[in-house]
Every structure is written in structure tokens, then in C-alpha cells.
Amino acid sequence: MATLSPLLKQATPVLAARGEGCYLYAEDGTRYLDFTAGIGVTSTGHCHPRVVEAAQQQVATLIHGQYTTVMHRPLLRLAERLGDVLPAGLDSLFFMNSGSESVEAALRLARHATGRPNVVVFHGSFHGRTFGAASMTTSGLKFRAGLSPLMGGVAVAPFPTAFRYGWDEDTATEFALRELDYLLNTVTAPQETAAFIVEPVLGEGGYIPATPGFLQGLRERADRHGILLIVDEVQTGWGRTGTYWGHEHFGVTPDILVSAKGLASGFPLSLIAAREELMAKAWPGSQGGTYGGNAVACAAALATVDVIEDEKLVDNAAAMGAELFTGLQRLASDHPGIGDVRGLGLMVGCEFVTADGEPDAATAQRAQAAAHENGLLLLMCGAWGNVVRMIPPLIVSPAQVQEGLEAWERALRSATAG
């Protein structure tokens, strides 16, 4: 009898039977408030009726129309519809299945378009598990250990992680930009650097937002040196941070945008977006794939974008994110083991530290496990596994935020007792 790989460890022991809105139901009938959203994927909640209807109708019509063999209407309609929500000027799209694939496609486009070999990534980044994406990932050893030699041409610069350095944000920003300039003078020459790739908020790296000065500094250096700015919005896109795109908080526009996760409410779909002039510089045959732009996923994505707009979910993410953040800060003030609460919108992390400021993964993991016992599903992140992250669906209500905060409060008491 075949079984799943023993490496597939679950964050919770829940055997899910069904989902509805912000809740998952186990096979034994237990209801859980899901503040994981499938790692930020079920943006409109579990089984939103409009998404379900769109997918069901499409399944009965055309499931797979391979897009380098034939074209299908859901893909064309989705591309047209996304013109309403993508950053101005990013009018050319290539669709794939996963964030990792999109990152790889963005890297390939950048190298083709510039004729340059190198890319600069930032410490704490997560860009995926496939070989090239893993080579650009520095959020934890589990994503890259045992793969050496990794892909060449990747240089790593600091991210302004103020809490880790023990500095204010301005000092951390100045340091990160100064070290980037040093990198460009010692490791990868500007004329050999194809792109900077950056997350507006570090995801697996600990839910650490960038700063306006940092991203604006990247934009300025990219423009000065003819380097492309790639923004990885796999987790931060589609309203997650309280703006439609995470980079909007920082007053910059990327040359290439990478997106996935919340795009199709649980169906596998990802994309890169760029100016048509830039996209046309990709070499012939370099873009394609068997399942990319799947008709059912595209139909679900169309419904998702409509739900986000019609139900004003970006505004809801901003409002509910502020309420969640305030509540988490209040609880942290009673628990000194939480050294930092940070994030943007509905993407918030609580970092646990010991009395002397060292990472405290043990208490963080106890708190996450205790949250499950109190009916709240949460995930971990951070290099030491000491950050508990909260990623509710964008439809979360004030009552559900309060429910989550009350469950978290009980979990904290349990995790720190004795």
C-alpha cells in the first residue's frame, strides 16, 4: 500500500472535511477558525459561492485547453479583466501554476531582456522551492540545504529587519541600502546585474514589512543602473496587505510583478506581469507549460477578482488588519515573551523571544499548538521558527477577528503557564 511521504508534516492534526468562509470543519465535525487561509490562498474564504459556481460551470464546459495548443475564452477574459487591477503599464501577462514557476519565469525574462547574468535577492526572502527559486531563497535552510551547488549568479543583500538588528527602521534602511551599494561594488557589478527581486513583506522570513525608503532606494538604483525591479507579490497581492498590491504601501512600481496564491481562491494559478515591450524581449519558446492558465482556474480567478471588488475586500483587509494588529499588540503587552508584532493588513506575525532577546521557538510552537486546541488554526515562520503568523481570509468579520483574538489569548496563557 502506498502512503504519503514521511516528510509531509502538517502544522496541525486536523483532517479537514469541508470549508465554509473563514472556517474549516474536521471529519469529526469540529469547527476551526482558519487564520491560515491555505497559506494565504483562500482569499475569498473557503468555497465562496460565486467562485464555486464559476468553477462548476467551467468544469462542465472545458476543463483543459492547453494554451500553446489552443486558446480559450476564460484565459482571454481574465487577462482583459486584470488590466483593471494591475499596476499601470504592466499590460502583458504570462500565466503558470505556482509562485515558484512565476519566480523562475521572471528571472528568465530579466536575464533575456537585459543580457545580464546576475540577480540580487534580500536576506530572509522566500521565492519558492524549485531549483532556481530555491537558489534565491534565504528564509531558512530547509528550502535550500542539500541542493548544492545551487544556481550561480545570485547575490544576497540585507533586508531592513529592524527588530533583528535592534535598530529603528530608518537606521535599518540606511544600513541595507549602504550594504547594497557595497555589494554592487564588490560582488556583482551593476552592468552584470539583471534584477533585484524583493518581497514587499518577507513571508517565510518572518512577516517583516519593507520600508518606503528601502523600496524607493531599490527603485532609484534600478533606474540608475538599468537593473529591473521584480516585486514578488505571491503572498502580498490581491488585497492581502490592505492595498491591492503590497508594493503600493511604498510608492514604487515594479518592472515585473510576480503573483499567485490568492488569485484564484484555491485553484492553482500564477502569473508574471510586465510592460509588453519588456515581455517581448523574452526569447521565443521560453514561455509555456502544460497546465498554465488552466480554464477552470481562470474561471475561478475571474470570480475571485469580481468578489474582491464587489465585496470591497481590500478595504475590509485594511480595516480588519488594523483591528487584528491592535488586538495582538494589546495581548503582547501582557506577554513579554512576544518581542514584536508586525505586518500589513491581514498578514501579521508575532515574534517570540527569550528574556535575553534570543529567538524562542519552543514557546512559539506551544502557542501555535495551543491555538489549535482552542479552535484557531495558525502557522509558523521565521528563520528560527519563532514567529506565529496570522493570515485570515479577506472576508473575515469583526466578530471573527474578536473570536481569533480570544482564542489566541487563551493559547498564550496555556503556552506560558509555568
C-alpha positions, 0 to 999 in steps of 0.5 A: 500500500502506498502512503504519503511521504514521511516528510509531509508534516502538517502544522496541525492534526486536523483532517479537514472535511469541508470549508465554509468562509473563514472556517474549516470543519474536521471529519469529526465535525469540529469547527476551526477558525482558519487564520491560515487561509491555505497559506494565504490562498483562500482569499475569498474564504473557503468555497465562496459561492460565486467562485464555486459556481464559476468553477462548476460551470467551467468544469462542465464546459472545458476543463483543459485547453492547453494554451500553446495548443489552443486558446480559450475564452476564460484565459482571454477574459481574465487577462482583459479583466486584470488590466483593471487591477494591475499596476499601470503599464504592466499590460502583458501577462504570462500565466503558470501554476505556482509562485515558484514557476512565476519566480523562475519565469521572471528571472528568465525574462530579466536575464533575456531582456537585459543580457545580464547574468546576475540577480540580487535577492534580500536576506530572509526572502522566500521565492519558492522551492524549485531549483532556481527559486530555491537558489534565491531563497534565504528564509531558512535552510530547509528550502535550500540545504542539500541542493548544492551547488545551487544556481550561480549568479545570485547575490544576497543583500540585507533586508531592513529587519529592524527588530533583528538588528535592534535598530529603528527602521530608518537606521535599518534602511540606511544600513541595507541600502549602504550594504547594497551599494557595497555589494554592487561594488564588490560582488556583482557589478551593476552592468552584470546585474539583471534584477533585484527581486524583493518581497514587499513583506518577507513571508517565510522570513518572518512577516517583516514589512519593507520600508518606503525608503528601502523600496524607493532606494531599490527603485532609484538604483534600478533606474540608475543602473538599468537593473529591473525591479521584480516585486514578488507579490505571491503572498502580498497581492490581491488585497492581502496587505490592505492595498491591492498590491503590497508594493503600493504601501511604498510608492514604487512600481515594479518592472515585473510583478510576480503573483499567485496564491490568492488569485484564484481562491484555491485553484492553482494559478500564477502569473508574471506581469510586465510592460509588453515591450519588456515581455517581448524581449523574452526569447521565443519558446521560453514561455509555456507549460502544460497546465498554465492558465488552466480554464477552470482556474481562470474561471475561478480567478475571474470570480475571485477578482469580481468578489474582491471588488464587489465585496470591497475586500481590500478595504475590509483587509485594511480595516480588519488588519488594523483591528487584528494588529491592535488586538495582538499588540494589546495581548503582547503587552501582557506577554513579554515573551512576544518581542514584536508584532508586525505586518500589513493588513491581514498578514501579521506575525508575532515574534517570540523571544527569550528574556535575553532577546534570543529567538524562542521557538519552543514557546512559539510552537506551544502557542501555535499548538495551543491555538489549535486546541482552542479552535484557531488554526495558525502557522509558523515562520521565521528563520528560527521558527519563532514567529506565529503568523496570522493570515485570515481570509479577506472576508473575515468579520469583526466578530471573527477577528474578536473570536481569533483574538480570544482564542489566541489569548487563551493559547498564550496563557496555556503556552506560558503557564509555568 
